[in-house]
Amino acid sequence: MNKTLQEGIDLAKSVNEMNGQFDGDVGVIIAPPFIHLSAVSKVLTGVGLSAQDCAAEAKGAFTGEVSAGMIRSAGADYVIIGHSERRNIFGEDDAMLNKKVKMALENGLIPIFCCGEVLEERESGKLFEVVKTQIEIALFDLDAGDMAKIIIAYEPVWAIGTGVVATPGQAQEMHAYIRQLVRDRFGDAIADDLTILYGGSCKPSNARELFANPDVDGGLIGGASLNAEDFMAIVQSF
């Protein structure tokens, strides 16, 4: 929840312009607040557009909610679902996130599905169990065609905004585990093609080391995305 509308448009323009100067095969997506989507969609050329969340329902008496259809009509192609803040602050559970994933897919949006453990779960050794449950409930009743459209973002919640970063080894360990879960359920082709992003205090100084891991396909960038130079430095490090 950052930036006024004009500030958001200016940031999007800067990212779009800087991205156009790169000659790399790197996918870049930005996810501004809902009220920015329509205006920002008009200034982007080589950059994708995502919403930060969507409603679990198609329409109706859900004051304050924004539906997947509305998001699609505003020009977005992606939507973040299950971000740790939505889970922890707003109490969204995996069953609700499963509905959101399906609603996004029905409306032609690509879900960026977030999963990850809190510090207590990591310290008690439940990290893999927690992530497995989140993924199985939210995604594993999809058919192969829909699963092939999903992007997964691993967020070690204990590393978000804390300055503590999962080590490259910890990130790789969980990303490899997630890919194997998908392989066991959907087969090699979907698992090998799956994009798994790392989210958790990723910044220009550590991005290259994190992205060097074979199963880390990119980043879900938080604080560092509020500055175009920092964000594009992370893109360039890929």
Sequence and secondary structure as in RCSB ss.txt:
>XXXX:A:sequence
MNKTLQEGIDLAKSVNEMNGQFDGDVGVIIAPPFIHLSAVSKVLTGVGLSAQDCAAEAKGAFTGEVSAGMIRSAG
ADYVIIGHSERRNIFGEDDAMLNKKVKMALENGLIPIFCCGEVLEERESGKLFEVVKTQIEIALFDLDAGDMAKI
IIAYEPVWAIGTGVVATPGQAQEMHAYIRQLVRDRFGDAIADDLTILYGGSCKPSNARELFANPDVDGGLIGGAS
LNAEDFMAIVQSF
>XXXX:A:secstr
    HHHHHHHHHHHHHHHHT  S    EE   GGGHHHHHTT SSSEEEES   SSSSSS TT   HHHHHHTT
  EEEES HHHHHHH   HHHHHHHHHHHHHTT EEEEEE   HHHHHTT HHHHHHHHHHHHHTTS HHHHTT 
EEEE  GGGSSSS    HHHHHHHHHHHHHHHHHHH HHHHHH EEEE SS  TTTHHHHHTSTT  EE   GGG
GSHHHHHHHHHH 
